[in-house]
Amino acid sequence: MTGKRILYVSSDLFPFSSENAISLSVFKVTKFMQTIGNDVRIFMPRFGVINERRHQLHEVIRLSGMNLIINDIDQPLLIKVASIPDAKLQVYFIDNEEYFKRKAIYEDENGIFFHDNDERALFFTKGVLEAVKKLNWIPDIIHIYGWISSLIPLYIKKFYKNDPIYHNAKIVVSIYNKPFKGSLNEDLIKKIKFDGIKSKKIKLLENPNYFNLIKLCMDFSDAIIKGDLFFPKEIEDYIKNNKLLVLKYYPVEKIETVYQQFYKETVLEKID
């Protein structure tokens, strides 16, 4: 599979994030897909723990400057870029003073989940999708990782449903059995509805915990990849009962050609 435009949206990416299942998977698959002749773009949050000087991040003026409305408040969007060493891959970072300046990822120094993590996810979602529009780059496949990216399928299918940039894109989500503690802000549904999004599925977010986010994400995706071998019964049952298209778990050492085949033979060919 060559000559395809593949957008990767992730919470983590090595070497900008610590080594973990997501960061290494995204690093490995993006590098491989680029090497075999696909046009790859990567987006991730510019968390405050990322050292801008060490990784040589710089602002992309032509993409920055717009405001995104989050819960009826204008929030300025900054977009920065850096390269993965020795990979010829550019990584775009979604940034904002209110949401991503703090020197932490999802929790404060006492281990307390940030009260605005829901709005950070909304800002990241809109930031990515608006930036891709500004690039005027039409993806064939959108592959997302990490819970902070989990609202992207919903927004593509509802908020951007008439946008030609996303009209034919196939959405793949890699799911992981690594829940955060507690829940997002219970007003998340109201904030989504403020954007004019209507769907019975968002009732899942009446309890906006990790696994309900995953369920909502899967509902609006075209295919799912298991990033872990084991999941709770509620997730396995949800996949089975909703007849979702799933690629079973493969260790990171084997994902390159497996994902290539899955993209080519299932995501692009079998999904209407």
N, C-alpha and C positions, 0 to 999 in steps of 0.2 A: 504494500500500500504506500504510494508516493503521491506527491503533488496535492495533498489535502491541507486545509487550514485547520489547525487544532488549537483551541484555546484551553489552557489549563488555569484553573482558579483554585488556589490552595491557601490554607491557614499556615502551612509550613513548607519550607524548601531549604534543603541543605545547599550551600553553607551558611545561609542567612539565619537559619534556625538550627537548634540542636539536632543531633542525629536521633531520629525516631522513625516509626513505621511510615508515617506520611511523608516526612521531609526527604527520606531516602527513596521512596517510591516515585515521588514527583521528579526528583533529580534524575533518577535512572531512566524513567520512561520518556521524559521530555528530551533528554540528550539523545536517546536512541531514535525517537521519531524525527528529530531534526536531522540526524546523521543519514537516515535513509531517504531523505528528500522531501519531507513535509515542512510546511511553514508553521512554526510553533510560536505562540505568544503565551507568556506566563504573567499572572497577576497574583499578588498577595498583599496583606495588610503591612503597613510600615509601622510595626510595633515599636515602642520606644526603646526596647532592649536591643534593637538592631543598630549596630555602630555604623553610622553613615560615612564617617571618614575612612574607616578600615575597608568598607565594601564599596567606597567611591560612588555613593548615591548622589545624583544631581536631579534637579527639578526639570521636568519637561514642560516648558512654558506654553507650547501650543496646545497641550492637553489640559493644563491647569487653568484655574480662573473662574470656573463656573460654580454656582451655588446649588446644593442639593437640599430639597425640603425634607426634613425629618421631623415628624410630629409637629408640623406647622411652623418650624423654625428653619431659617436659611443657615446652612452650614457650608463653608467654603471647601472646595475640593482641591487638594494638591496631589499631583502625580509625579513620582520620582522614578528614576530608572537606574539600573546597574546591570552588570554582566556577570554571568557565571564564569569563573576562570576556566580557560581552556575548553570551553564548550560552545563559544560563539552564540550564546543564548542571552537575549535581553529579558530582564525581569522588571515589570512595572509594579510600583508600590503605591497603594492607595493611602493617602495621608490626610490628617486633619488635626488641628491643635486640640480641639475639644475631646476627640475620641482616641487618638493614638500617640499623643506626646508622652503620656505617663510611662515611667520606666518599669512596665510590667505587661503581662499579656492579658490574662483574664481575671486575675485575683490581686488584691492588695497585699501588703506585707504581712497581714494577719491571716491570709488565706481566705479572705471574704470575697466572694464573687462580685464583680463590679455591677452596680445597680443598673447601669446603662449599657450592659453588654447586648441587649436587644437592639438598641439604637446603633451601636457600633456595627452589628451585623447588617442592619438596614442600610447604613451609610456605605459599608463595603460593597454590598450588593448593587446599589445604584451607581456607586463610583466606578465599579468595573464595567457595568453595562453601558454607561454613558461614555466612558473612555474608549471602549471598543467602537462605539458609534462615531466618535470623533476621529478615530483612526481610519474610518471608512473601510474596515476590514471585515469581510463576511466569513465567519467560521463555519466549517462543515461539521465539526464535532466540538462540543463544550464538555470538558471533563472536570468535575469539581471534587475537591477534597476538604474535609474539615467542617465542623458544625457552623462556623462563622460564614461559610459559603452556602449554607443549606437553603436559604431563601431564594437563591438565584433561579432555580427551575420554576418556582411559582411566579416570579416576576417576569421571566421570559414568556411564559405561557399566558399570563394575564395582563400585566402592565405594558409589556412590549409586544403583545400578540399581533399587532398590525404593522410592526416595524420590519421592513425588508431585510435588515441586517440579520435578524434572528429567525426569520420565517421558516427556513429549511434546516436549521441547525439541529443536530441530534445531541441530546443531553445524556451524559453518562455520569453517574455518581459512585465514588468509592466510599463505602461505609465501613466504620470501625466500631469496635466494642470498647470504647473508651469514654464513658459518660462523664460529664461534669456533675458536680454536686449541686443539688437543688434545682431551681428553675430560672428562666429568664423573667423579666418583668411581666406581670400578668396583663398589662395594658398593651402588649405587643399586637394583639388582634385589632385593637382600636387604631393603632398606628398604621397597620397594613390596610385597614378599611379606609383610612384617611386618604390613601393613594388611589382610591376608587376600585380596589380589588374586591371582587365578589366571588366567593366559592364556598360551598358547604364543607370542603376539606379543611379550611382553616379553623374549624371548630376543634381540631386536634390541639390547637394552641391555647385552648382554654386552660390547659395545664402545659405550659411551654417548657417541658423538661427535655432532656437530650434525646430520648428515644421517640418522643412525639415529633420533634424536629426532623429526625431521620425519616419517620413515616411520611410526613408532609413532603419532604424532599424527594423521596422515592415515588410518591404519587404523581409528581409532575416531571419526572425524568423518564427517558426512553429505555434506559438499561442501568443495571446496578452491578457493581463489582464488589465482592466481599474482600475487605482488606484484612480481616481477621478470620480465624478458623471457626471460632465459636461466637454465637450471639444468643441473647435471651430468647426464650420461647415466644414471647410476644412479637419479636421481630421476625423470627422464622415463620410464625403463623401468619403474620401480616403479609409477608412475601408470598406465601402459599395461597392464602385466601384471595388475594388481589391479582394472582397470576402474573406477577412481575417477572420480567426477563432478567436473569441473574447469571453472572459468571462466578463460579466457585473460587474459593481462596487459593492463591498461589503465593509461595514465598517470593520475596523481592528479587531473589537471584534469577527467577524464571519469568518475570513479568514482561520483559521486552517483546519477545516474539508472540507470547500468549496474548498480550494486549493488542498487538498489531493484527493478529488473526481475528480477534474479537471485534475490533473496529471494522475490519474489512468485510468479514463474512456475516456478521450479525447486526452491528449498529448501522452500517451504511447500506447493506443489501437486504436484510430481512424486515427491517422496520419500515412501515409505510409512512 
